[in-house]
């Protein structure tokens, strides 16, 4: 019997990497992005498509995975790090903040929970 390997989330942004944001106030609406450019202080992202891989039969709840197909325009965000946060002292983990949506972080390779039930 072997122990299942659990993917680990990357700590920093890399070009070509897939990232995600678990947006939605009372819902879980994962959005996936691809890193297209990177500098010391900024990350350029482009939203990519996603698909339900499991659902409740109505497409209102389930799990989503990214599909590496561009969906939107490239946009720039400032790179932040949890270790530098004044309100939350976390790990050495890079992230970017999308106003009114949430935190964009490197994706850990696992399907993300989707729930559009408000």
N, CA, C and O atoms as CSV, one atom per row, in Angstrom:
chain,resi,resn,atom,element,x,y,z
A,1,UNK,N,N,0.839,-1.176,0.000
A,1,UNK,CA,C,0.000,0.000,0.000
A,1,UNK,C,C,0.886,1.241,0.000
A,1,UNK,O,O,1.837,1.326,0.776
A,2,UNK,N,N,0.575,2.206,-0.870
A,2,UNK,CA,C,1.367,3.426,-0.952
A,2,UNK,C,C,0.567,4.595,-0.397
A,2,UNK,O,O,-0.664,4.594,-0.415
A,3,UNK,N,N,1.274,5.566,0.083
A,3,UNK,CA,C,0.644,6.773,0.597
A,3,UNK,C,C,0.376,7.701,-0.577
A,3,UNK,O,O,1.253,7.922,-1.411
A,4,UNK,N,N,-0.843,8.249,-0.643
A,4,UNK,CA,C,-1.199,9.160,-1.728
A,4,UNK,C,C,-0.377,10.440,-1.627
A,4,UNK,O,O,-0.196,10.993,-0.542
A,5,UNK,N,N,0.108,10.893,-2.755
A,5,UNK,CA,C,0.874,12.127,-2.797
A,5,UNK,C,C,-0.092,13.314,-2.838
A,5,UNK,O,O,-0.958,13.378,-3.710
A,6,UNK,N,N,0.051,14.230,-1.920
A,6,UNK,CA,C,-0.762,15.432,-1.907
A,6,UNK,C,C,0.049,16.549,-2.547
A,6,UNK,O,O,1.157,16.846,-2.100
A,7,UNK,N,N,-0.501,17.181,-3.607
A,7,UNK,CA,C,0.250,18.251,-4.256
A,7,UNK,C,C,0.493,19.401,-3.284
A,7,UNK,O,O,-0.363,19.709,-2.455
A,8,UNK,N,N,1.643,20.026,-3.383
A,8,UNK,CA,C,1.930,21.187,-2.554
A,8,UNK,C,C,1.780,22.443,-3.397
A,8,UNK,O,O,2.138,22.468,-4.574
A,9,UNK,N,N,1.250,23.475,-2.777
A,9,UNK,CA,C,1.041,24.730,-3.475
A,9,UNK,C,C,2.375,25.451,-3.631
A,9,UNK,O,O,3.112,25.586,-2.655
A,10,UNK,N,N,2.703,25.917,-4.837
A,10,UNK,CA,C,3.934,26.686,-5.020
A,10,UNK,C,C,3.896,27.956,-4.169
A,10,UNK,O,O,2.822,28.505,-3.923
A,11,UNK,N,N,5.045,28.418,-3.726
A,11,UNK,CA,C,5.134,29.591,-2.855
A,11,UNK,C,C,5.260,30.902,-3.612
A,11,UNK,O,O,5.008,31.969,-3.053
A,12,UNK,N,N,5.649,30.831,-4.889
A,12,UNK,CA,C,5.885,32.052,-5.664
A,12,UNK,C,C,5.288,31.914,-7.066
A,12,UNK,O,O,5.106,30.809,-7.576
A,13,UNK,N,N,4.988,33.063,-7.673
A,13,UNK,CA,C,4.489,33.078,-9.048
A,13,UNK,C,C,5.610,32.720,-10.018
A,13,UNK,O,O,6.773,33.051,-9.784
A,14,UNK,N,N,5.253,32.036,-11.118
A,14,UNK,CA,C,6.187,31.691,-12.184
A,14,UNK,C,C,5.474,31.862,-13.516
A,14,UNK,O,O,4.268,31.629,-13.605
A,15,UNK,N,N,6.198,32.265,-14.549
A,15,UNK,CA,C,5.605,32.422,-15.879
A,15,UNK,C,C,5.093,31.062,-16.366
A,15,UNK,O,O,5.791,30.054,-16.257
A,16,UNK,N,N,3.880,31.045,-16.897
A,16,UNK,CA,C,3.257,29.820,-17.393
A,16,UNK,C,C,2.454,29.078,-16.334
A,16,UNK,O,O,1.745,28.122,-16.646
A,17,UNK,N,N,2.560,29.509,-15.104
A,17,UNK,CA,C,1.875,28.851,-13.994
A,17,UNK,C,C,0.384,29.202,-13.979
A,17,UNK,O,O,-0.013,30.292,-14.392
A,18,UNK,N,N,-0.426,28.268,-13.500
A,18,UNK,CA,C,-1.852,28.505,-13.323
A,18,UNK,C,C,-2.092,28.923,-11.876
A,18,UNK,O,O,-1.547,28.334,-10.942
A,19,UNK,N,N,-2.915,29.950,-11.713
A,19,UNK,CA,C,-3.273,30.469,-10.396
A,19,UNK,C,C,-4.792,30.450,-10.280
A,19,UNK,O,O,-5.501,30.270,-11.270
A,20,UNK,N,N,-5.277,30.636,-9.069
A,20,UNK,CA,C,-6.726,30.671,-8.897
A,20,UNK,C,C,-7.130,31.670,-7.818
A,20,UNK,O,O,-6.331,32.069,-6.971
A,21,UNK,N,N,-8.383,32.052,-7.882
A,21,UNK,CA,C,-8.986,32.936,-6.892
A,21,UNK,C,C,-10.329,32.328,-6.527
A,21,UNK,O,O,-11.141,32.027,-7.402
A,22,UNK,N,N,-10.559,32.150,-5.253
A,22,UNK,CA,C,-11.824,31.572,-4.785
A,22,UNK,C,C,-12.786,32.712,-4.481
A,22,UNK,O,O,-13.096,32.979,-3.320
A,23,UNK,N,N,-13.257,33.383,-5.529
A,23,UNK,CA,C,-14.102,34.563,-5.382
A,23,UNK,C,C,-15.544,34.242,-5.034
A,23,UNK,O,O,-15.973,33.089,-5.077
A,24,UNK,N,N,-16.266,35.269,-4.695
A,24,UNK,CA,C,-17.676,35.133,-4.343
A,24,UNK,C,C,-17.873,35.382,-2.859
A,24,UNK,O,O,-17.161,34.816,-2.029
A,25,UNK,N,N,-18.823,36.213,-2.529
A,25,UNK,CA,C,-19.052,36.575,-1.127
A,25,UNK,C,C,-19.710,35.438,-0.351
A,25,UNK,O,O,-19.162,34.974,0.649
A,26,UNK,N,N,-20.852,34.998,-0.793
A,26,UNK,CA,C,-21.554,33.898,-0.121
A,26,UNK,C,C,-21.527,32.627,-0.945
A,26,UNK,O,O,-22.116,31.617,-0.563
A,27,UNK,N,N,-20.844,32.679,-2.074
A,27,UNK,CA,C,-20.736,31.525,-2.963
A,27,UNK,C,C,-19.252,31.196,-3.139
A,27,UNK,O,O,-18.391,31.991,-2.763
A,28,UNK,N,N,-18.958,30.045,-3.701
A,28,UNK,CA,C,-17.577,29.692,-4.049
A,28,UNK,C,C,-17.499,29.618,-5.561
A,28,UNK,O,O,-18.005,28.684,-6.183
A,29,UNK,N,N,-16.858,30.617,-6.135
A,29,UNK,CA,C,-16.773,30.747,-7.589
A,29,UNK,C,C,-15.306,30.811,-8.011
A,29,UNK,O,O,-14.782,31.898,-8.257
A,30,UNK,N,N,-14.643,29.664,-8.098
A,30,UNK,CA,C,-13.217,29.685,-8.444
A,30,UNK,C,C,-12.986,30.209,-9.857
A,30,UNK,O,O,-13.664,29.830,-10.812
A,31,UNK,N,N,-11.997,31.099,-9.946
A,31,UNK,CA,C,-11.584,31.657,-11.224
A,31,UNK,C,C,-10.113,31.305,-11.401
A,31,UNK,O,O,-9.320,31.432,-10.468
A,32,UNK,N,N,-9.757,30.863,-12.598
A,32,UNK,CA,C,-8.380,30.451,-12.868
A,32,UNK,C,C,-7.703,31.452,-13.789
A,32,UNK,O,O,-8.339,32.040,-14.664
A,33,UNK,N,N,-6.399,31.637,-13.580
A,33,UNK,CA,C,-5.595,32.571,-14.346
A,33,UNK,C,C,-4.281,31.909,-14.731
A,33,UNK,O,O,-3.849,30.937,-14.111
A,34,UNK,N,N,-3.654,32.456,-15.769
A,34,UNK,CA,C,-2.326,32.000,-16.167
A,34,UNK,C,C,-1.373,33.184,-16.064
A,34,UNK,O,O,-1.700,34.290,-16.496
A,35,UNK,N,N,-0.188,32.950,-15.488
A,35,UNK,CA,C,0.836,33.984,-15.380
A,35,UNK,C,C,1.499,34.119,-16.749
A,35,UNK,O,O,2.079,33.160,-17.257
A,36,UNK,N,N,1.414,35.316,-17.348
A,36,UNK,CA,C,1.988,35.526,-18.678
A,36,UNK,C,C,3.264,36.360,-18.658
A,36,UNK,O,O,4.039,36.344,-19.614
A,37,UNK,N,N,3.479,37.094,-17.555
A,37,UNK,CA,C,4.680,37.919,-17.424
A,37,UNK,C,C,4.919,38.158,-15.941
A,37,UNK,O,O,3.990,38.126,-15.134
A,38,UNK,N,N,6.173,38.396,-15.600
A,38,UNK,CA,C,6.526,38.545,-14.197
A,38,UNK,C,C,7.691,39.515,-14.056
A,38,UNK,O,O,8.645,39.465,-14.832
A,39,UNK,N,N,7.612,40.392,-13.071
A,39,UNK,CA,C,8.747,41.249,-12.706
A,39,UNK,C,C,8.965,41.087,-11.206
A,39,UNK,O,O,8.296,40.277,-10.565
A,40,UNK,N,N,9.877,41.837,-10.658
A,40,UNK,CA,C,10.170,41.718,-9.231
A,40,UNK,C,C,8.962,42.077,-8.367
A,40,UNK,O,O,8.765,41.482,-7.307
A,41,UNK,N,N,8.153,43.041,-8.806
A,41,UNK,CA,C,7.043,43.521,-7.985
A,41,UNK,C,C,5.656,43.333,-8.587
A,41,UNK,O,O,4.658,43.608,-7.922
A,42,UNK,N,N,5.574,42.869,-9.840
A,42,UNK,CA,C,4.279,42.731,-10.503
A,42,UNK,C,C,4.125,41.378,-11.192
A,42,UNK,O,O,5.101,40.733,-11.576
A,43,UNK,N,N,2.872,40.979,-11.334
A,43,UNK,CA,C,2.536,39.764,-12.071
A,43,UNK,C,C,1.456,40.131,-13.090
A,43,UNK,O,O,0.504,40.837,-12.757
A,44,UNK,N,N,1.600,39.660,-14.316
A,44,UNK,CA,C,0.606,39.871,-15.358
A,44,UNK,C,C,-0.153,38.560,-15.524
A,44,UNK,O,O,0.441,37.508,-15.757
A,45,UNK,N,N,-1.460,38.642,-15.400
A,45,UNK,CA,C,-2.321,37.462,-15.426
A,45,UNK,C,C,-3.335,37.559,-16.550
A,45,UNK,O,O,-3.693,38.647,-17.000
A,46,UNK,N,N,-3.792,36.394,-16.991
A,46,UNK,CA,C,-4.866,36.322,-17.978
A,46,UNK,C,C,-5.833,35.238,-17.518
A,46,UNK,O,O,-5.429,34.106,-17.251
A,47,UNK,N,N,-7.107,35.592,-17.428
A,47,UNK,CA,C,-8.102,34.599,-17.022
A,47,UNK,C,C,-8.185,33.500,-18.079
A,47,UNK,O,O,-8.100,33.768,-19.277
A,48,UNK,N,N,-8.352,32.268,-17.620
A,48,UNK,CA,C,-8.517,31.132,-18.527
A,48,UNK,C,C,-9.835,30.431,-18.196
A,48,UNK,O,O,-10.395,30.611,-17.114
A,49,UNK,N,N,-10.314,29.640,-19.135
A,49,UNK,CA,C,-11.568,28.914,-18.954
A,49,UNK,C,C,-11.427,27.833,-17.892
A,49,UNK,O,O,-10.320,27.456,-17.508
A,50,UNK,N,N,-12.566,27.347,-17.428
A,50,UNK,CA,C,-12.593,26.232,-16.484
A,50,UNK,C,C,-13.780,25.349,-16.819
A,50,UNK,O,O,-14.652,25.733,-17.598
A,51,UNK,N,N,-13.808,24.167,-16.228
A,51,UNK,CA,C,-14.938,23.272,-16.472
A,51,UNK,C,C,-15.273,22.497,-15.216
A,51,UNK,O,O,-14.408,22.193,-14.395
A,52,UNK,N,N,-16.553,22.186,-15.086
A,52,UNK,CA,C,-17.006,21.351,-13.979
A,52,UNK,C,C,-16.579,19.919,-14.245
A,52,UNK,O,O,-16.825,19.394,-15.331
A,53,UNK,N,N,-15.948,19.285,-13.281
A,53,UNK,CA,C,-15.549,17.885,-13.427
A,53,UNK,C,C,-16.436,16.977,-12.574
A,53,UNK,O,O,-16.497,15.769,-12.802
A,54,UNK,N,N,-17.110,17.556,-11.606
A,54,UNK,CA,C,-18.133,16.877,-10.807
A,54,UNK,C,C,-19.230,17.914,-10.587
A,54,UNK,O,O,-18.936,19.097,-10.415
A,55,UNK,N,N,-20.496,17.481,-10.590
A,55,UNK,CA,C,-21.557,18.441,-10.274
A,55,UNK,C,C,-22.768,17.728,-9.703
A,55,UNK,O,O,-22.846,16.500,-9.678
A,56,UNK,N,N,-23.707,18.538,-9.247
A,56,UNK,CA,C,-24.894,18.031,-8.559
A,56,UNK,C,C,-26.008,17.597,-9.507
A,56,UNK,O,O,-27.101,17.263,-9.050
A,57,UNK,N,N,-25.759,17.593,-10.800
A,57,UNK,CA,C,-26.782,17.241,-11.783
A,57,UNK,C,C,-27.426,18.465,-12.413
A,57,UNK,O,O,-28.073,18.366,-13.455
A,58,UNK,N,N,-27.249,19.615,-11.780
A,58,UNK,CA,C,-27.819,20.865,-12.282
A,58,UNK,C,C,-26.741,21.899,-12.615
A,58,UNK,O,O,-27.046,22.959,-13.163
A,59,UNK,N,N,-25.510,21.600,-12.293
A,59,UNK,CA,C,-24.409,22.524,-12.560
A,59,UNK,C,C,-24.333,23.672,-11.572
A,59,UNK,O,O,-23.686,24.683,-11.846
A,60,UNK,N,N,-24.989,23.530,-10.421
A,60,UNK,CA,C,-24.989,24.598,-9.425
A,60,UNK,C,C,-23.924,24.398,-8.344
A,60,UNK,O,O,-23.507,25.357,-7.694
A,61,UNK,N,N,-23.489,23.156,-8.156
A,61,UNK,CA,C,-22.455,22.821,-7.181
A,61,UNK,C,C,-21.556,21.754,-7.780
A,61,UNK,O,O,-21.983,20.965,-8.623
A,62,UNK,N,N,-20.326,21.738,-7.343
A,62,UNK,CA,C,-19.418,20.699,-7.824
A,62,UNK,C,C,-17.975,21.096,-7.624
A,62,UNK,O,O,-17.628,21.809,-6.682
A,63,UNK,N,N,-17.128,20.613,-8.544
A,63,UNK,CA,C,-15.693,20.904,-8.488
A,63,UNK,C,C,-15.248,21.318,-9.888
A,63,UNK,O,O,-15.724,20.779,-10.887
A,64,UNK,N,N,-14.339,22.274,-9.946
A,64,UNK,CA,C,-13.863,22.801,-11.222
A,64,UNK,C,C,-12.362,22.652,-11.361
A,64,UNK,O,O,-11.612,22.686,-10.385
A,65,UNK,N,N,-11.949,22.485,-12.612
A,65,UNK,CA,C,-10.534,22.452,-12.995
A,65,UNK,C,C,-10.313,23.475,-14.104
A,65,UNK,O,O,-11.241,23.778,-14.855
A,66,UNK,N,N,-9.102,24.010,-14.219
A,66,UNK,CA,C,-8.829,24.972,-15.289
A,66,UNK,C,C,-8.684,24.298,-16.647
A,66,UNK,O,O,-8.294,23.135,-16.748
A,67,UNK,N,N,-9.008,25.057,-17.681
A,67,UNK,CA,C,-8.771,24.658,-19.062
A,67,UNK,C,C,-7.852,25.729,-19.638
A,67,UNK,O,O,-8.215,26.905,-19.669
A,68,UNK,N,N,-6.680,25.337,-20.088
A,68,UNK,CA,C,-5.663,26.293,-20.539
A,68,UNK,C,C,-6.048,26.909,-21.879
A,68,UNK,O,O,-5.443,26.635,-22.915
A,69,UNK,N,N,-7.080,27.756,-21.820
A,69,UNK,CA,C,-7.577,28.460,-22.998
A,69,UNK,C,C,-7.915,29.886,-22.550
A,69,UNK,O,O,-8.766,30.057,-21.677
A,70,UNK,N,N,-7.276,30.910,-23.120
A,70,UNK,CA,C,-7.492,32.287,-22.675
A,70,UNK,C,C,-8.958,32.698,-22.748
A,70,UNK,O,O,-9.687,32.312,-23.662
A,71,UNK,N,N,-9.371,33.493,-21.761
A,71,UNK,CA,C,-10.760,33.943,-21.676
A,71,UNK,C,C,-10.868,35.464,-21.650
A,71,UNK,O,O,-11.866,36.014,-22.117
A,72,UNK,N,N,-9.874,36.148,-21.119
A,72,UNK,CA,C,-9.953,37.597,-20.970
A,72,UNK,C,C,-8.653,38.284,-21.331
A,72,UNK,O,O,-7.719,37.666,-21.842
A,73,UNK,N,N,-8.615,39.586,-21.053
A,73,UNK,CA,C,-7.435,40.399,-21.338
A,73,UNK,C,C,-6.368,40.186,-20.271
A,73,UNK,O,O,-6.668,39.780,-19.148
A,74,UNK,N,N,-5.139,40.460,-20.631
A,74,UNK,CA,C,-4.021,40.397,-19.683
A,74,UNK,C,C,-4.107,41.635,-18.782
A,74,UNK,O,O,-4.349,42.742,-19.261
A,75,UNK,N,N,-3.906,41.438,-17.482
A,75,UNK,CA,C,-3.925,42.550,-16.539
A,75,UNK,C,C,-2.788,42.387,-15.538
A,75,UNK,O,O,-2.303,41.280,-15.303
A,76,UNK,N,N,-2.370,43.511,-14.950
A,76,UNK,CA,C,-1.235,43.532,-14.025
A,76,UNK,C,C,-1.710,43.696,-12.589
A,76,UNK,O,O,-2.645,44.447,-12.314
A,77,UNK,N,N,-1.058,42.986,-11.684
A,77,UNK,CA,C,-1.322,43.100,-10.253
A,77,UNK,C,C,0.001,43.191,-9.508
A,77,UNK,O,O,1.014,42.649,-9.950
A,78,UNK,N,N,-0.019,43.875,-8.380
A,78,UNK,CA,C,1.154,43.972,-7.521
A,78,UNK,C,C,1.296,42.663,-6.743
A,78,UNK,O,O,0.317,42.133,-6.217
A,79,UNK,N,N,2.521,42.153,-6.676
A,79,UNK,CA,C,2.785,40.930,-5.911
A,79,UNK,C,C,2.902,41.298,-4.436
A,79,UNK,O,O,3.624,42.221,-4.061
A,80,UNK,N,N,2.177,40.554,-3.616
A,80,UNK,CA,C,2.236,40.734,-2.161
A,80,UNK,C,C,2.687,39.417,-1.547
A,80,UNK,O,O,2.730,38.388,-2.221
A,81,UNK,N,N,3.021,39.461,-0.261
A,81,UNK,CA,C,3.464,38.254,0.414
A,81,UNK,C,C,2.865,38.222,1.816
A,81,UNK,O,O,2.872,39.224,2.531
A,82,UNK,N,N,2.347,37.056,2.199
A,82,UNK,CA,C,1.715,36.915,3.514
A,82,UNK,C,C,2.684,37.213,4.651
A,82,UNK,O,O,2.261,37.694,5.702
A,83,UNK,N,N,3.959,36.943,4.470
A,83,UNK,CA,C,4.927,37.172,5.561
A,83,UNK,C,C,5.100,38.660,5.847
A,83,UNK,O,O,5.557,39.028,6.929
A,84,UNK,N,N,4.740,39.527,4.893
A,84,UNK,CA,C,4.863,40.977,5.065
A,84,UNK,C,C,3.570,41.627,5.568
A,84,UNK,O,O,3.534,42.831,5.821
A,85,UNK,N,N,2.530,40.842,5.710
A,85,UNK,CA,C,1.229,41.364,6.124
A,85,UNK,C,C,1.248,41.821,7.577
A,85,UNK,O,O,1.809,41.143,8.438
A,86,UNK,N,N,0.642,42.962,7.847
A,86,UNK,CA,C,0.562,43.475,9.217
A,86,UNK,C,C,-0.556,42.804,10.003
A,86,UNK,O,O,-0.447,42.632,11.217
A,87,UNK,N,N,-1.631,42.425,9.314
A,87,UNK,CA,C,-2.784,41.856,10.018
A,87,UNK,C,C,-2.757,40.324,10.097
A,87,UNK,O,O,-3.401,39.733,10.963
A,88,UNK,N,N,-2.015,39.693,9.197
A,88,UNK,CA,C,-1.965,38.228,9.188
A,88,UNK,C,C,-0.528,37.795,8.942
A,88,UNK,O,O,0.018,38.028,7.863
A,89,UNK,N,N,0.069,37.182,9.911
A,89,UNK,CA,C,1.441,36.689,9.742
A,89,UNK,C,C,1.386,35.237,9.276
A,89,UNK,O,O,1.172,34.318,10.067
A,90,UNK,N,N,1.579,35.060,8.010
A,90,UNK,CA,C,1.500,33.724,7.458
A,90,UNK,C,C,2.824,33.250,6.903
A,90,UNK,O,O,3.888,33.773,7.233
A,91,UNK,N,N,2.728,32.254,6.061
A,91,UNK,CA,C,3.908,31.674,5.433
A,91,UNK,C,C,4.501,32.620,4.400
A,91,UNK,O,O,3.923,33.659,4.081
A,92,UNK,N,N,5.654,32.244,3.889
A,92,UNK,CA,C,6.290,32.956,2.791
A,92,UNK,C,C,5.558,32.551,1.513
A,92,UNK,O,O,6.033,31.692,0.769
A,93,UNK,N,N,4.400,33.170,1.258
A,93,UNK,CA,C,3.522,32.815,0.148
A,93,UNK,C,C,3.140,34.074,-0.619
A,93,UNK,O,O,2.569,35.002,-0.047
A,94,UNK,N,N,3.455,34.109,-1.919
A,94,UNK,CA,C,3.069,35.250,-2.746
A,94,UNK,C,C,1.598,35.169,-3.109
A,94,UNK,O,O,1.024,34.087,-3.234
A,95,UNK,N,N,0.995,36.360,-3.276
A,95,UNK,CA,C,-0.393,36.443,-3.731
A,95,UNK,C,C,-0.607,37.802,-4.376
A,95,UNK,O,O,0.227,38.700,-4.255
A,96,UNK,N,N,-1.727,37.941,-5.057
A,96,UNK,CA,C,-2.139,39.221,-5.626
A,96,UNK,C,C,-3.602,39.418,-5.234
A,96,UNK,O,O,-4.330,38.447,-5.026
A,97,UNK,N,N,-4.022,40.663,-5.136
A,97,UNK,CA,C,-5.390,40.953,-4.703
A,97,UNK,C,C,-6.202,41.536,-5.848
A,97,UNK,O,O,-5.792,42.518,-6.467
A,98,UNK,N,N,-7.341,40.942,-6.130
A,98,UNK,CA,C,-8.272,41.437,-7.152
A,98,UNK,C,C,-9.427,42.102,-6.409
A,98,UNK,O,O,-10.221,41.429,-5.752
A,99,UNK,N,N,-9.514,43.425,-6.517
A,99,UNK,CA,C,-10.529,44.190,-5.790
A,99,UNK,C,C,-11.936,43.671,-6.091
A,99,UNK,O,O,-12.278,43.395,-7.241
A,100,UNK,N,N,-12.721,43.548,-5.065
A,100,UNK,CA,C,-14.102,43.065,-5.105
A,100,UNK,C,C,-14.218,41.590,-5.498
A,100,UNK,O,O,-15.326,41.108,-5.730
A,101,UNK,N,N,-13.113,40.873,-5.578
A,101,UNK,CA,C,-13.189,39.466,-5.950
A,101,UNK,C,C,-12.443,38.573,-4.963
A,101,UNK,O,O,-13.032,37.637,-4.422
A,102,UNK,N,N,-11.164,38.840,-4.717
A,102,UNK,CA,C,-10.453,38.020,-3.754
A,102,UNK,C,C,-8.960,37.927,-3.986
A,102,UNK,O,O,-8.360,38.740,-4.689
A,103,UNK,N,N,-8.382,36.913,-3.374
A,103,UNK,CA,C,-6.934,36.674,-3.383
A,103,UNK,C,C,-6.583,35.701,-4.511
A,103,UNK,O,O,-7.185,34.634,-4.634
A,104,UNK,N,N,-5.605,36.080,-5.328
A,104,UNK,CA,C,-5.119,35.215,-6.404
A,104,UNK,C,C,-3.809,34.594,-5.932
A,104,UNK,O,O,-2.868,35.302,-5.575
A,105,UNK,N,N,-3.758,33.268,-5.934
A,105,UNK,CA,C,-2.582,32.532,-5.470
A,105,UNK,C,C,-2.202,31.457,-6.483
A,105,UNK,O,O,-3.029,31.064,-7.306
A,106,UNK,N,N,-0.959,30.978,-6.431
A,106,UNK,CA,C,-0.594,29.833,-7.272
A,106,UNK,C,C,-1.511,28.643,-6.963
A,106,UNK,O,O,-1.850,28.392,-5.806
A,107,UNK,N,N,-1.900,27.928,-7.998
A,107,UNK,CA,C,-2.824,26.794,-7.881
A,107,UNK,C,C,-2.081,25.558,-7.406
A,107,UNK,O,O,-0.948,25.308,-7.819
A,108,UNK,N,N,-2.718,24.790,-6.542
A,108,UNK,CA,C,-2.096,23.590,-5.969
A,108,UNK,C,C,-2.343,22.317,-6.776
A,108,UNK,O,O,-1.878,21.247,-6.385
A,109,UNK,N,N,-3.067,22.413,-7.895
A,109,UNK,CA,C,-3.292,21.247,-8.746
A,109,UNK,C,C,-4.543,20.463,-8.414
A,109,UNK,O,O,-4.854,19.489,-9.100
A,110,UNK,N,N,-5.269,20.858,-7.381
A,110,UNK,CA,C,-6.491,20.141,-6.983
A,110,UNK,C,C,-7.729,20.829,-7.543
A,110,UNK,O,O,-7.740,22.045,-7.730
A,111,UNK,N,N,-8.777,20.042,-7.812
A,111,UNK,CA,C,-10.056,20.599,-8.258
A,111,UNK,C,C,-10.597,21.494,-7.152
A,111,UNK,O,O,-10.502,21.156,-5.972
A,112,UNK,N,N,-11.157,22.620,-7.526
A,112,UNK,CA,C,-11.659,23.592,-6.555
A,112,UNK,C,C,-13.190,23.510,-6.453
A,112,UNK,O,O,-13.892,23.306,-7.443
A,113,UNK,N,N,-13.666,23.672,-5.243
A,113,UNK,CA,C,-15.106,23.605,-4.970
A,113,UNK,C,C,-15.812,24.765,-5.633
A,113,UNK,O,O,-15.370,25.911,-5.545
A,114,UNK,N,N,-16.923,24.458,-6.304
A,114,UNK,CA,C,-17.779,25.432,-6.959
A,114,UNK,C,C,-19.166,25.339,-6.344
A,114,UNK,O,O,-19.726,24.247,-6.248
A,115,UNK,N,N,-19.725,26.460,-5.927
A,115,UNK,CA,C,-21.064,26.471,-5.340
A,115,UNK,C,C,-21.713,27.811,-5.671
A,115,UNK,O,O,-21.344,28.837,-5.100
A,116,UNK,N,N,-22.673,27.809,-6.585
A,116,UNK,CA,C,-23.350,29.043,-6.985
A,116,UNK,C,C,-24.657,29.243,-6.229
A,116,UNK,O,O,-25.417,30.160,-6.540
A,117,UNK,N,N,-24.923,28.406,-5.252
A,117,UNK,CA,C,-26.141,28.550,-4.444
A,117,UNK,C,C,-25.922,29.666,-3.432
A,117,UNK,O,O,-25.021,29.590,-2.597
A,118,UNK,N,N,-26.743,30.689,-3.511
A,118,UNK,CA,C,-26.591,31.830,-2.616
A,118,UNK,C,C,-27.417,31.667,-1.359
A,118,UNK,O,O,-27.404,32.543,-0.494
